[in-house]
Amino acid sequence: MKKVLLLIFCSIFLYAGLLDFRDISKAQNSYNKGDYKSAISEYRKIKDKDGAAYDLANSYYKAKDYKKALSEYKKVSDPKLKFKKLHNMGNTYANLGKIDEAIKSYEEALKIKKDKDTLYNLNLLKKQKKKHKKQNKKKKKQQKKKKKKNSKKNKKSGKNKKKDKNQKKQQNKKNQKKKGNNKKQNKQKTKGEKQKQKQKQNQNKNKKNKNKNEKQKQMQKQMQKKKKVQPISDMEERKYKKMLNQRGINTLLLPLSTKGEKRNEENPW
């Protein structure tokens, strides 16, 4: 029975090894052909996790799935693959844009083994890091300059706004003063016009009153002329005396003489 069991276990391991070998060959063929998706699927089937993890990580790397490649590289624990693992991890970090992590991986790999490619990649990343630092410094300086300019512009714009506000206020005050002055002038004009109208009315009234007074004076003069008794002539006076003497009335009339008048008593009374 023991012999039978040993034969069964041996056959199982041999069969499993044959299957792994077949899967490895398929995975390698797919990898060599550039069919990295099928290579990934074949490497996953292999039970030898440590050996397959490295090849699986390389397949993910070739398929440009750098995050999964990095996670698979970290699973590799074989010390024989440590240099390759660190070198490839440096490449993976570089593709992910993690320059500091890539530099550390390259430096650790070089501690294990001196390699030209690894050293070249390390120096290249260090140069890139310096360039990035310079670029970042320049960007920061430019940003500071822009901020200063913007702050100055904002201050100027603020000052200009204040000036504009003050100018507007002054203009509004001036306009209000002008309006007030115009109103006063209009009021004064209306007052002056009213006064002129009153003066004209008064003048017209005075003229009318003068005309009335003149007419009244003329009327009074005419009435006075009518009221005055005209003196009688000497001839009329003598005739009037004779008539009175005939009536038996004794009167005393003062003789009134007129210059240049001839006494002609032939005219009847």
C-alpha positions as a Markdown table, in Angstrom:
| # | Residue | x | y | z |
|---|---|---|---|---|
| 1 | Met | 0.0 | 0.0 | 0.0 |
| 2 | Lys | 2.8 | 2.4 | 0.8 |
| 3 | Lys | 4.4 | 1.8 | -2.5 |
| 4 | Val | 1.1 | 2.4 | -4.3 |
| 5 | Leu | 0.6 | 5.7 | -2.4 |
| 6 | Leu | 4.1 | 6.9 | -3.2 |
| 7 | Leu | 3.6 | 6.1 | -6.9 |
| 8 | Ile | 0.3 | 8.0 | -6.8 |
| 9 | Phe | 1.8 | 11.1 | -5.2 |
| 10 | Cys | 4.8 | 11.0 | -7.6 |
| 11 | Ser | 2.5 | 10.7 | -10.6 |
| 12 | Ile | 0.5 | 13.7 | -9.3 |
| 13 | Phe | 3.6 | 15.9 | -8.9 |
| 14 | Leu | 4.9 | 14.8 | -12.2 |
| 15 | Tyr | 1.6 | 15.6 | -13.9 |
| 16 | Ala | 1.5 | 19.0 | -12.1 |
| 17 | Gly | 5.0 | 19.8 | -13.2 |
| 18 | Leu | 4.2 | 18.8 | -16.7 |
| 19 | Leu | 1.2 | 21.1 | -16.6 |
| 20 | Asp | 3.3 | 24.0 | -15.2 |
| 21 | Phe | 5.9 | 23.4 | -17.8 |
| 22 | Arg | 3.3 | 23.5 | -20.5 |
| 23 | Asp | 1.7 | 26.7 | -19.1 |
| 24 | Ile | 5.2 | 28.3 | -18.8 |
| 25 | Ser | 6.0 | 27.5 | -22.4 |
| 26 | Lys | 2.7 | 28.9 | -23.5 |
| 27 | Ala | 3.2 | 32.0 | -21.4 |
| 28 | Gln | 6.7 | 32.5 | -22.8 |
| 29 | Asn | 5.5 | 32.0 | -26.3 |
| 30 | Ser | 2.8 | 34.6 | -25.8 |
| 31 | Tyr | 5.2 | 36.9 | -24.2 |
| 32 | Asn | 7.7 | 36.5 | -27.0 |
| 33 | Lys | 5.0 | 37.2 | -29.6 |
| 34 | Gly | 3.9 | 40.3 | -27.7 |
| 35 | Asp | 0.6 | 38.9 | -26.7 |
| 36 | Tyr | 0.9 | 40.1 | -23.1 |
| 37 | Lys | -2.7 | 39.5 | -22.2 |
| 38 | Ser | -2.6 | 35.8 | -22.9 |
| 39 | Ala | 0.8 | 35.6 | -21.2 |
| 40 | Ile | -0.7 | 37.2 | -18.1 |
| 41 | Ser | -3.5 | 34.6 | -18.1 |
| 42 | Glu | -1.1 | 31.7 | -18.6 |
| 43 | Tyr | 1.3 | 32.9 | -15.8 |
| 44 | Arg | -1.6 | 33.2 | -13.4 |
| 45 | Lys | -2.3 | 29.4 | -13.8 |
| 46 | Ile | 1.2 | 28.5 | -12.7 |
| 47 | Lys | 1.4 | 27.3 | -9.1 |
| 48 | Asp | 5.0 | 28.3 | -8.7 |
| 49 | Lys | 4.0 | 31.8 | -7.4 |
| 50 | Asp | 7.5 | 33.1 | -6.8 |
| 51 | Gly | 8.9 | 32.3 | -10.2 |
| 52 | Ala | 5.7 | 33.1 | -12.0 |
| 53 | Ala | 5.2 | 36.4 | -10.1 |
| 54 | Tyr | 8.3 | 37.9 | -11.7 |
| 55 | Asp | 7.3 | 36.8 | -15.2 |
| 56 | Leu | 3.7 | 38.0 | -14.6 |
| 57 | Ala | 5.1 | 41.4 | -13.4 |
| 58 | Asn | 7.1 | 41.6 | -16.6 |
| 59 | Ser | 4.0 | 40.8 | -18.6 |
| 60 | Tyr | 2.0 | 43.6 | -16.8 |
| 61 | Tyr | 4.9 | 46.0 | -17.4 |
| 62 | Lys | 5.0 | 45.2 | -21.1 |
| 63 | Ala | 1.2 | 45.6 | -21.2 |
| 64 | Lys | 1.8 | 49.1 | -19.7 |
| 65 | Asp | -0.2 | 48.2 | -16.6 |
| 66 | Tyr | 2.4 | 49.6 | -14.3 |
| 67 | Lys | 0.4 | 49.5 | -11.1 |
| 68 | Lys | -0.3 | 45.8 | -11.3 |
| 69 | Ala | 3.3 | 45.2 | -12.4 |
| 70 | Leu | 4.6 | 47.0 | -9.3 |
| 71 | Ser | 2.4 | 45.0 | -7.0 |
| 72 | Glu | 3.6 | 41.7 | -8.6 |
| 73 | Tyr | 7.3 | 42.7 | -8.4 |
| 74 | Lys | 6.8 | 43.3 | -4.7 |
| 75 | Lys | 5.6 | 39.7 | -4.3 |
| 76 | Val | 8.9 | 38.2 | -5.7 |
| 77 | Ser | 11.0 | 36.9 | -2.7 |
| 78 | Asp | 13.6 | 34.9 | -4.6 |
| 79 | Pro | 17.1 | 36.4 | -3.7 |
| 80 | Lys | 18.4 | 35.4 | -7.1 |
| 81 | Leu | 15.8 | 37.7 | -8.7 |
| 82 | Lys | 16.3 | 40.6 | -6.3 |
| 83 | Phe | 18.5 | 42.7 | -8.5 |
| 84 | Lys | 16.3 | 42.2 | -11.6 |
| 85 | Lys | 13.2 | 42.9 | -9.4 |
| 86 | Leu | 14.7 | 46.2 | -8.1 |
| 87 | His | 15.9 | 47.3 | -11.5 |
| 88 | Asn | 12.5 | 46.7 | -13.0 |
| 89 | Met | 10.8 | 48.3 | -10.1 |
| 90 | Gly | 12.9 | 51.4 | -10.8 |
| 91 | Asn | 11.7 | 51.4 | -14.4 |
| 92 | Thr | 8.1 | 50.9 | -13.2 |
| 93 | Tyr | 8.3 | 53.8 | -10.7 |
| 94 | Ala | 9.8 | 56.0 | -13.4 |
| 95 | Asn | 6.9 | 55.3 | -15.8 |
| 96 | Leu | 4.5 | 56.1 | -12.9 |
| 97 | Gly | 6.3 | 59.5 | -12.5 |
| 98 | Lys | 7.6 | 58.6 | -9.0 |
| 99 | Ile | 11.2 | 59.7 | -9.5 |
| 100 | Asp | 12.3 | 59.5 | -5.9 |
| 101 | Glu | 11.1 | 55.9 | -5.5 |
| 102 | Ala | 12.7 | 55.0 | -8.8 |
| 103 | Ile | 16.1 | 56.5 | -7.7 |
| 104 | Lys | 15.9 | 54.4 | -4.4 |
| 105 | Ser | 15.2 | 51.2 | -6.3 |
| 106 | Tyr | 18.1 | 51.8 | -8.7 |
| 107 | Glu | 20.5 | 52.6 | -5.8 |
| 108 | Glu | 19.5 | 49.4 | -3.9 |
| 109 | Ala | 19.9 | 47.4 | -7.1 |
| 110 | Leu | 23.5 | 48.8 | -7.6 |
| 111 | Lys | 24.4 | 47.8 | -4.1 |
| 112 | Ile | 23.7 | 44.2 | -5.2 |
| 113 | Lys | 25.3 | 44.4 | -8.6 |
| 114 | Lys | 27.1 | 47.1 | -10.6 |
| 115 | Asp | 25.2 | 47.4 | -13.9 |
| 116 | Lys | 25.7 | 50.0 | -16.7 |
| 117 | Asp | 22.0 | 50.2 | -17.6 |
| 118 | Thr | 21.0 | 50.6 | -14.0 |
| 119 | Leu | 23.6 | 53.4 | -13.4 |
| 120 | Tyr | 22.6 | 55.1 | -16.6 |
| 121 | Asn | 19.0 | 55.1 | -15.6 |
| 122 | Leu | 19.9 | 56.4 | -12.1 |
| 123 | Asn | 22.0 | 59.3 | -13.5 |
| 124 | Leu | 19.3 | 60.2 | -16.0 |
| 125 | Leu | 16.6 | 60.4 | -13.3 |
| 126 | Lys | 18.9 | 62.5 | -11.1 |
| 127 | Lys | 19.4 | 65.0 | -14.0 |
| 128 | Gln | 15.7 | 65.0 | -14.6 |
| 129 | Lys | 15.1 | 65.7 | -10.9 |
| 130 | Lys | 17.5 | 68.7 | -11.0 |
| 131 | Lys | 15.7 | 70.0 | -14.1 |
| 132 | His | 12.4 | 69.6 | -12.3 |
| 133 | Lys | 13.7 | 71.5 | -9.3 |
| 134 | Lys | 14.9 | 74.3 | -11.5 |
| 135 | Gln | 11.7 | 74.4 | -13.4 |
| 136 | Asn | 9.7 | 74.4 | -10.2 |
| 137 | Lys | 11.8 | 77.3 | -8.8 |
| 138 | Lys | 11.3 | 79.2 | -12.0 |
| 139 | Lys | 7.6 | 78.5 | -11.8 |
| 140 | Lys | 7.4 | 79.6 | -8.2 |
| 141 | Lys | 9.3 | 82.8 | -9.0 |
| 142 | Gln | 7.0 | 83.5 | -12.0 |
| 143 | Gln | 4.0 | 82.8 | -9.8 |
| 144 | Lys | 5.3 | 85.2 | -7.1 |
| 145 | Lys | 5.9 | 87.8 | -9.8 |
| 146 | Lys | 2.5 | 87.3 | -11.2 |
| 147 | Lys | 1.0 | 87.6 | -7.7 |
| 148 | Lys | 2.9 | 90.8 | -7.1 |
| 149 | Lys | 1.8 | 92.2 | -10.4 |
| 150 | Asn | -1.7 | 91.2 | -9.8 |
| 151 | Ser | -1.6 | 92.7 | -6.3 |
| 152 | Lys | -0.2 | 95.9 | -7.7 |
| 153 | Lys | -2.8 | 95.9 | -10.4 |
| 154 | Asn | -5.5 | 95.2 | -7.9 |
| 155 | Lys | -4.1 | 98.1 | -5.7 |
| 156 | Lys | -4.0 | 100.4 | -8.7 |
| 157 | Ser | -7.5 | 99.3 | -9.8 |
| 158 | Gly | -8.6 | 99.8 | -6.2 |
| 159 | Lys | -7.1 | 103.3 | -6.2 |
| 160 | Asn | -8.5 | 104.0 | -9.6 |
| 161 | Lys | -11.9 | 102.9 | -8.4 |
| 162 | Lys | -11.6 | 105.1 | -5.4 |
| 163 | Lys | -10.5 | 108.0 | -7.7 |
| 164 | Asp | -13.4 | 107.3 | -10.0 |
| 165 | Lys | -15.8 | 107.2 | -7.0 |
| 166 | Asn | -14.4 | 110.5 | -5.7 |
| 167 | Gln | -14.6 | 112.1 | -9.1 |
| 168 | Lys | -18.2 | 110.9 | -9.5 |
| 169 | Lys | -19.0 | 112.3 | -6.1 |
| 170 | Gln | -17.4 | 115.6 | -7.0 |
| 171 | Gln | -19.2 | 115.6 | -10.3 |
| 172 | Asn | -22.5 | 114.9 | -8.6 |
| 173 | Lys | -21.9 | 117.6 | -6.1 |
| 174 | Lys | -21.0 | 120.0 | -9.0 |
| 175 | Asn | -24.1 | 119.0 | -10.9 |
| 176 | Gln | -26.2 | 119.5 | -7.8 |
| 177 | Lys | -24.7 | 122.9 | -7.2 |
| 178 | Lys | -25.4 | 123.7 | -10.9 |
| 179 | Lys | -28.9 | 122.6 | -10.5 |
| 180 | Gly | -29.3 | 124.6 | -7.3 |
| 181 | Asn | -27.7 | 127.7 | -9.0 |
| 182 | Asn | -30.0 | 127.2 | -12.1 |
| 183 | Lys | -33.0 | 126.9 | -9.8 |
| 184 | Lys | -31.9 | 130.1 | -8.0 |
| 185 | Gln | -31.3 | 131.8 | -11.3 |
| 186 | Asn | -34.6 | 130.7 | -12.6 |
| 187 | Lys | -36.3 | 131.9 | -9.4 |
| 188 | Gln | -34.5 | 135.2 | -9.7 |
| 189 | Lys | -35.5 | 135.4 | -13.3 |
| 190 | Thr | -39.1 | 134.7 | -12.5 |
| 191 | Lys | -38.9 | 137.3 | -9.6 |
| 192 | Gly | -37.3 | 139.8 | -11.9 |
| 193 | Glu | -39.9 | 139.1 | -14.6 |
| 194 | Lys | -42.7 | 139.5 | -12.1 |
| 195 | Gln | -41.2 | 142.7 | -10.8 |
| 196 | Lys | -40.9 | 144.0 | -14.4 |
| 197 | Gln | -44.5 | 143.1 | -15.1 |
| 198 | Lys | -45.5 | 144.8 | -11.9 |
| 199 | Gln | -43.5 | 147.9 | -12.9 |
| 200 | Lys | -45.1 | 147.9 | -16.3 |
| 201 | Gln | -48.5 | 147.5 | -14.8 |
| 202 | Asn | -47.8 | 150.4 | -12.4 |
| 203 | Gln | -46.5 | 152.5 | -15.2 |
| 204 | Asn | -49.6 | 151.8 | -17.2 |
| 205 | Lys | -51.7 | 152.7 | -14.2 |
| 206 | Asn | -49.7 | 155.9 | -13.7 |
| 207 | Lys | -50.2 | 156.8 | -17.3 |
| 208 | Lys | -53.9 | 156.1 | -17.0 |
| 209 | Asn | -54.1 | 158.1 | -13.9 |
| 210 | Lys | -52.1 | 161.0 | -15.5 |
| 211 | Asn | -54.5 | 160.9 | -18.5 |
| 212 | Lys | -57.4 | 160.9 | -16.2 |
| 213 | Asn | -56.0 | 163.8 | -14.2 |
| 214 | Glu | -55.2 | 165.7 | -17.3 |
| 215 | Lys | -58.7 | 165.1 | -18.6 |
| 216 | Gln | -60.1 | 166.2 | -15.3 |
| 217 | Lys | -58.0 | 169.3 | -15.3 |
| 218 | Gln | -59.2 | 170.1 | -18.8 |
| 219 | Met | -62.7 | 169.5 | -17.8 |
| 220 | Gln | -62.2 | 171.7 | -14.7 |
| 221 | Lys | -60.7 | 174.4 | -16.9 |
| 222 | Gln | -63.6 | 174.2 | -19.3 |
| 223 | Met | -66.1 | 174.4 | -16.4 |
| 224 | Gln | -64.2 | 177.3 | -14.9 |
| 225 | Lys | -64.3 | 179.1 | -18.2 |
| 226 | Lys | -68.0 | 178.6 | -18.5 |
| 227 | Lys | -68.6 | 179.8 | -14.9 |
| 228 | Lys | -66.7 | 183.1 | -15.4 |
| 229 | Val | -68.9 | 186.1 | -16.4 |
| 230 | Gln | -67.7 | 188.0 | -19.3 |
| 231 | Pro | -67.5 | 191.8 | -18.7 |
| 232 | Ile | -70.1 | 193.9 | -20.5 |
| 233 | Ser | -69.1 | 196.8 | -22.8 |
| 234 | Asp | -69.6 | 200.5 | -21.9 |
| 235 | Met | -72.4 | 200.8 | -24.4 |
| 236 | Glu | -74.3 | 197.9 | -23.0 |
| 237 | Glu | -73.7 | 199.3 | -19.5 |
| 238 | Arg | -75.3 | 202.7 | -20.5 |
| 239 | Lys | -78.2 | 200.9 | -22.1 |
| 240 | Tyr | -78.7 | 198.7 | -19.1 |
| 241 | Lys | -78.7 | 201.9 | -16.9 |
| 242 | Lys | -81.4 | 203.6 | -19.0 |
| 243 | Met | -83.5 | 200.5 | -18.7 |
| 244 | Leu | -83.1 | 200.4 | -15.0 |
| 245 | Asn | -83.8 | 204.1 | -14.6 |
| 246 | Gln | -87.0 | 203.7 | -16.6 |
| 247 | Arg | -88.0 | 201.0 | -14.2 |
| 248 | Gly | -87.3 | 203.3 | -11.3 |
| 249 | Ile | -84.4 | 201.3 | -9.9 |
| 250 | Asn | -81.4 | 203.3 | -8.7 |
| 251 | Thr | -78.2 | 201.5 | -9.2 |
| 252 | Leu | -74.6 | 202.3 | -9.2 |
| 253 | Leu | -72.6 | 200.5 | -11.9 |
| 254 | Leu | -69.0 | 200.9 | -12.2 |
| 255 | Pro | -67.9 | 201.9 | -15.7 |
| 256 | Leu | -66.0 | 199.2 | -17.4 |
| 257 | Ser | -63.9 | 200.3 | -20.3 |
| 258 | Thr | -62.4 | 198.1 | -22.9 |
| 259 | Lys | -59.3 | 199.1 | -24.8 |
| 260 | Gly | -59.8 | 199.9 | -28.4 |
| 261 | Glu | -63.6 | 199.6 | -28.3 |
| 262 | Lys | -65.6 | 202.4 | -29.9 |
| 263 | Arg | -68.7 | 203.7 | -28.4 |
| 264 | Asn | -71.5 | 203.1 | -30.9 |
| 265 | Glu | -74.9 | 203.3 | -29.5 |
| 266 | Glu | -76.8 | 202.8 | -32.7 |
| 267 | Asn | -77.0 | 199.0 | -32.2 |
| 268 | Pro | -80.2 | 197.9 | -30.4 |
| 269 | Trp | -80.0 | 196.2 | -27.0 |
